[in-house]
Amino acid sequence: MGRSLLLTLLLLVPAALWEELLARGYLLALLRERFGARAAIAATSVGFGLLHLDNVGATLQSISLVTLAGIFLGTIVVAMRSLYAAWSAHVAWNFVMAGVMHTSVSGFGMDTPNYRTIDTGPDWATGGHWGPEAGLFAGAGMALAMYFLLRRHARAKELNGNA
């Protein structure tokens, strides 16, 4: 069991790092300087969603919710002034899905032993075979987390239109 968790991390950590460096490291900083935080987060989040378009079983709902995840991660970067915080959240999310719940991550099933979470209910709610991140419950959770993040961090004023 320990070996499979290590292998899962060896796959998830660099993948999340690459996505964060590209979407919320370089591009977010570049676009934010020119167009402001809101536009930069919107543009990089759409790009983040489109990065997942070719994943197994991608649907309009799954890409829309991955785009929402991009907004969530972009909000973390701006509010906390930390790419590391967004990368950590990204790795934690993927690890909980793959390493703890043993569900798919963005359509990719992980070969983890012993048990697997069996989702019950409609795909629109659970994410189905794509994984929980494509379910509306995950989307609601991200929206709620963004709400509290924006309320808590004074640095989020730029996102609230008070910059």
VEXPAMI-709170 format. One record per residue (C-alpha): x, y, z; residue number from 1. Coordinates in steps of 0.05 Angstrom, whole numbers, plus 5000, padded with zeros to 4 digits. Each point is the difference from the previous one (the first is absolute). Layout:
# VEXPAMI-709170
<atom><x>X</x><y>Y</y><z>Z</z><resi>NUM</resi></atom>
...
//
This chain:
# VEXPAMI-709170
<atom><x>5000</x><y>5000</y><z>5000</z><resi>1</resi></atom>
<atom><x>5056</x><y>5050</y><z>5017</z><resi>2</resi></atom>
<atom><x>5034</x><y>4988</y><z>4934</z><resi>3</resi></atom>
<atom><x>4937</x><y>5016</y><z>4960</z><resi>4</resi></atom>
<atom><x>4989</x><y>5064</y><z>5039</z><resi>5</resi></atom>
<atom><x>5072</x><y>5021</y><z>4986</z><resi>6</resi></atom>
<atom><x>4991</x><y>4985</y><z>4926</z><resi>7</resi></atom>
<atom><x>4934</x><y>5039</y><z>5000</z><resi>8</resi></atom>
<atom><x>5036</x><y>5060</y><z>5030</z><resi>9</resi></atom>
<atom><x>5057</x><y>4993</y><z>4950</z><resi>10</resi></atom>
<atom><x>4949</x><y>5008</y><z>4945</z><resi>11</resi></atom>
<atom><x>4956</x><y>5054</y><z>5031</z><resi>12</resi></atom>
<atom><x>5052</x><y>5047</y><z>5029</z><resi>13</resi></atom>
<atom><x>5037</x><y>5017</y><z>4935</z><resi>14</resi></atom>
<atom><x>4936</x><y>5003</y><z>4959</z><resi>15</resi></atom>
<atom><x>4969</x><y>5050</y><z>5048</z><resi>16</resi></atom>
<atom><x>5065</x><y>5040</y><z>5002</z><resi>17</resi></atom>
<atom><x>5003</x><y>5005</y><z>4924</z><resi>18</resi></atom>
<atom><x>4927</x><y>5022</y><z>4996</z><resi>19</resi></atom>
<atom><x>5010</x><y>5052</y><z>5055</z><resi>20</resi></atom>
<atom><x>5064</x><y>5028</y><z>4972</z><resi>21</resi></atom>
<atom><x>4968</x><y>5007</y><z>4932</z><resi>22</resi></atom>
<atom><x>4930</x><y>5024</y><z>5017</z><resi>23</resi></atom>
<atom><x>5008</x><y>5038</y><z>5065</z><resi>24</resi></atom>
<atom><x>5074</x><y>5014</y><z>5001</z><resi>25</resi></atom>
<atom><x>5022</x><y>5029</y><z>4934</z><resi>26</resi></atom>
<atom><x>4934</x><y>5015</y><z>4964</z><resi>27</resi></atom>
<atom><x>4962</x><y>5027</y><z>5060</z><resi>28</resi></atom>
<atom><x>5056</x><y>5048</y><z>5018</z><resi>29</resi></atom>
<atom><x>5007</x><y>5023</y><z>4928</z><resi>30</resi></atom>
<atom><x>4926</x><y>5011</y><z>4989</z><resi>31</resi></atom>
<atom><x>4988</x><y>5029</y><z>5069</z><resi>32</resi></atom>
<atom><x>5050</x><y>5055</y><z>4988</z><resi>33</resi></atom>
<atom><x>4967</x><y>5021</y><z>4936</z><resi>34</resi></atom>
<atom><x>4925</x><y>4986</y><z>5011</z><resi>35</resi></atom>
<atom><x>4991</x><y>4993</y><z>5075</z><resi>36</resi></atom>
<atom><x>4987</x><y>4941</y><z>5046</z><resi>37</resi></atom>
<atom><x>4929</x><y>4983</y><z>4980</z><resi>38</resi></atom>
<atom><x>5014</x><y>4997</y><z>4925</z><resi>39</resi></atom>
<atom><x>5065</x><y>4962</y><z>5012</z><resi>40</resi></atom>
<atom><x>4966</x><y>4948</y><z>5043</z><resi>41</resi></atom>
<atom><x>4944</x><y>4993</y><z>4950</z><resi>42</resi></atom>
<atom><x>5047</x><y>4991</y><z>4940</z><resi>43</resi></atom>
<atom><x>5047</x><y>4951</y><z>5035</z><resi>44</resi></atom>
<atom><x>4942</x><y>4960</y><z>5027</z><resi>45</resi></atom>
<atom><x>4970</x><y>4991</y><z>4932</z><resi>46</resi></atom>
<atom><x>5069</x><y>4978</y><z>4976</z><resi>47</resi></atom>
<atom><x>5005</x><y>4952</y><z>5059</z><resi>48</resi></atom>
<atom><x>4932</x><y>4970</y><z>4982</z><resi>49</resi></atom>
<atom><x>5021</x><y>4992</y><z>4927</z><resi>50</resi></atom>
<atom><x>5064</x><y>4964</y><z>5022</z><resi>51</resi></atom>
<atom><x>4954</x><y>4945</y><z>5024</z><resi>52</resi></atom>
<atom><x>4957</x><y>4997</y><z>4937</z><resi>53</resi></atom>
<atom><x>5035</x><y>4939</y><z>4972</z><resi>54</resi></atom>
<atom><x>4996</x><y>4961</y><z>5065</z><resi>55</resi></atom>
<atom><x>4961</x><y>4935</y><z>4999</z><resi>56</resi></atom>
<atom><x>4925</x><y>5012</y><z>5004</z><resi>57</resi></atom>
<atom><x>5003</x><y>5076</y><z>5000</z><resi>58</resi></atom>
<atom><x>4932</x><y>5034</y><z>4996</z><resi>59</resi></atom>
<atom><x>4975</x><y>5071</y><z>5001</z><resi>60</resi></atom>
<atom><x>4985</x><y>4992</y><z>5075</z><resi>61</resi></atom>
<atom><x>5068</x><y>4971</y><z>5017</z><resi>62</resi></atom>
<atom><x>5038</x><y>5054</y><z>4962</z><resi>63</resi></atom>
<atom><x>4955</x><y>5054</y><z>5031</z><resi>64</resi></atom>
<atom><x>5015</x><y>4974</y><z>5070</z><resi>65</resi></atom>
<atom><x>5075</x><y>4994</y><z>4986</z><resi>66</resi></atom>
<atom><x>4995</x><y>5073</y><z>4976</z><resi>67</resi></atom>
<atom><x>4967</x><y>5016</y><z>5067</z><resi>68</resi></atom>
<atom><x>5058</x><y>4964</y><z>5034</z><resi>69</resi></atom>
<atom><x>5046</x><y>5047</y><z>4961</z><resi>70</resi></atom>
<atom><x>4962</x><y>5060</y><z>5027</z><resi>71</resi></atom>
<atom><x>5006</x><y>4971</y><z>5070</z><resi>72</resi></atom>
<atom><x>5075</x><y>4989</y><z>4993</z><resi>73</resi></atom>
<atom><x>5010</x><y>5068</y><z>4968</z><resi>74</resi></atom>
<atom><x>4962</x><y>5032</y><z>5058</z><resi>75</resi></atom>
<atom><x>5047</x><y>4965</y><z>5048</z><resi>76</resi></atom>
<atom><x>5061</x><y>5029</y><z>4963</z><resi>77</resi></atom>
<atom><x>4973</x><y>5071</y><z>5001</z><resi>78</resi></atom>
<atom><x>4970</x><y>4999</y><z>5070</z><resi>79</resi></atom>
<atom><x>5059</x><y>4966</y><z>5033</z><resi>80</resi></atom>
<atom><x>5055</x><y>5025</y><z>4953</z><resi>81</resi></atom>
<atom><x>5026</x><y>4930</y><z>4996</z><resi>82</resi></atom>
<atom><x>5007</x><y>4953</y><z>4941</z><resi>83</resi></atom>
<atom><x>5024</x><y>4949</y><z>5051</z><resi>84</resi></atom>
<atom><x>4932</x><y>5003</y><z>5035</z><resi>85</resi></atom>
<atom><x>4963</x><y>4986</y><z>4935</z><resi>86</resi></atom>
<atom><x>5048</x><y>4944</y><z>4982</z><resi>87</resi></atom>
<atom><x>4990</x><y>4969</y><z>5069</z><resi>88</resi></atom>
<atom><x>4925</x><y>5005</y><z>4993</z><resi>89</resi></atom>
<atom><x>5004</x><y>4968</y><z>4931</z><resi>90</resi></atom>
<atom><x>5043</x><y>4943</y><z>5024</z><resi>91</resi></atom>
<atom><x>4957</x><y>4989</y><z>5062</z><resi>92</resi></atom>
<atom><x>4936</x><y>4999</y><z>4959</z><resi>93</resi></atom>
<atom><x>5028</x><y>4949</y><z>4950</z><resi>94</resi></atom>
<atom><x>5032</x><y>4958</y><z>5055</z><resi>95</resi></atom>
<atom><x>4935</x><y>4996</y><z>5040</z><resi>96</resi></atom>
<atom><x>4963</x><y>4977</y><z>4937</z><resi>97</resi></atom>
<atom><x>5053</x><y>4950</y><z>4977</z><resi>98</resi></atom>
<atom><x>5037</x><y>4979</y><z>5062</z><resi>99</resi></atom>
<atom><x>4945</x><y>5002</y><z>5052</z><resi>100</resi></atom>
<atom><x>4934</x><y>4992</y><z>4964</z><resi>101</resi></atom>
<atom><x>5030</x><y>4959</y><z>4942</z><resi>102</resi></atom>
<atom><x>4958</x><y>5036</y><z>4949</z><resi>103</resi></atom>
<atom><x>5018</x><y>5027</y><z>4931</z><resi>104</resi></atom>
<atom><x>5036</x><y>5066</y><z>4995</z><resi>105</resi></atom>
<atom><x>4978</x><y>5041</y><z>4939</z><resi>106</resi></atom>
<atom><x>4978</x><y>4937</y><z>4965</z><resi>107</resi></atom>
<atom><x>5062</x><y>4959</y><z>5015</z><resi>108</resi></atom>
<atom><x>4990</x><y>4939</y><z>5044</z><resi>109</resi></atom>
<atom><x>5055</x><y>4986</y><z>5049</z><resi>110</resi></atom>
<atom><x>5022</x><y>4929</y><z>5014</z><resi>111</resi></atom>
<atom><x>4996</x><y>5001</y><z>5075</z><resi>112</resi></atom>
<atom><x>4989</x><y>4936</y><z>5040</z><resi>113</resi></atom>
<atom><x>4954</x><y>4974</y><z>5054</z><resi>114</resi></atom>
<atom><x>4938</x><y>5043</y><z>4993</z><resi>115</resi></atom>
<atom><x>4966</x><y>5049</y><z>4955</z><resi>116</resi></atom>
<atom><x>4946</x><y>5052</y><z>5014</z><resi>117</resi></atom>
<atom><x>4936</x><y>4981</y><z>4964</z><resi>118</resi></atom>
<atom><x>4962</x><y>5061</y><z>4981</z><resi>119</resi></atom>
<atom><x>4925</x><y>4994</y><z>5001</z><resi>120</resi></atom>
<atom><x>4954</x><y>5051</y><z>4971</z><resi>121</resi></atom>
<atom><x>4996</x><y>5038</y><z>4935</z><resi>122</resi></atom>
<atom><x>5064</x><y>5018</y><z>4964</z><resi>123</resi></atom>
<atom><x>4982</x><y>5074</y><z>5001</z><resi>124</resi></atom>
<atom><x>5005</x><y>4997</y><z>5076</z><resi>125</resi></atom>
<atom><x>5057</x><y>4950</y><z>5010</z><resi>126</resi></atom>
<atom><x>5043</x><y>5012</y><z>4939</z><resi>127</resi></atom>
<atom><x>4991</x><y>4928</y><z>4977</z><resi>128</resi></atom>
<atom><x>5060</x><y>4967</y><z>4968</z><resi>129</resi></atom>
<atom><x>5036</x><y>5066</y><z>4991</z><resi>130</resi></atom>
<atom><x>5007</x><y>5007</y><z>5075</z><resi>131</resi></atom>
<atom><x>4970</x><y>5043</y><z>5055</z><resi>132</resi></atom>
<atom><x>5028</x><y>5065</y><z>4971</z><resi>133</resi></atom>
<atom><x>4949</x><y>4995</y><z>4944</z><resi>134</resi></atom>
<atom><x>4941</x><y>4997</y><z>5049</z><resi>135</resi></atom>
<atom><x>4959</x><y>5059</y><z>5020</z><resi>136</resi></atom>
<atom><x>5011</x><y>4985</y><z>5073</z><resi>137</resi></atom>
<atom><x>5075</x><y>5013</y><z>4989</z><resi>138</resi></atom>
<atom><x>4983</x><y>5063</y><z>4963</z><resi>139</resi></atom>
<atom><x>4957</x><y>5025</y><z>5057</z><resi>140</resi></atom>
<atom><x>5056</x><y>4983</y><z>5048</z><resi>141</resi></atom>
<atom><x>5050</x><y>5041</y><z>4959</z><resi>142</resi></atom>
<atom><x>4952</x><y>5059</y><z>4996</z><resi>143</resi></atom>
<atom><x>4990</x><y>4998</y><z>5075</z><resi>144</resi></atom>
<atom><x>5075</x><y>4996</y><z>5012</z><resi>145</resi></atom>
<atom><x>5012</x><y>5060</y><z>4954</z><resi>146</resi></atom>
<atom><x>4947</x><y>5040</y><z>5038</z><resi>147</resi></atom>
<atom><x>5035</x><y>4988</y><z>5066</z><resi>148</resi></atom>
<atom><x>5069</x><y>5012</y><z>4970</z><resi>149</resi></atom>
<atom><x>4979</x><y>5067</y><z>4972</z><resi>150</resi></atom>
<atom><x>4967</x><y>5020</y><z>5066</z><resi>151</resi></atom>
<atom><x>5061</x><y>4981</y><z>5041</z><resi>152</resi></atom>
<atom><x>5057</x><y>5029</y><z>4960</z><resi>153</resi></atom>
<atom><x>5005</x><y>5075</y><z>4995</z><resi>154</resi></atom>
<atom><x>5046</x><y>4991</y><z>4941</z><resi>155</resi></atom>
<atom><x>4941</x><y>4975</y><z>4961</z><resi>156</resi></atom>
<atom><x>4976</x><y>5072</y><z>4993</z><resi>157</resi></atom>
<atom><x>5027</x><y>4999</y><z>4930</z><resi>158</resi></atom>
<atom><x>4951</x><y>4945</y><z>4983</z><resi>159</resi></atom>
<atom><x>4943</x><y>5035</y><z>5036</z><resi>160</resi></atom>
<atom><x>5009</x><y>5063</y><z>4958</z><resi>161</resi></atom>
<atom><x>5031</x><y>5042</y><z>5056</z><resi>162</resi></atom>
<atom><x>5071</x><y>5004</y><z>4974</z><resi>163</resi></atom>
//
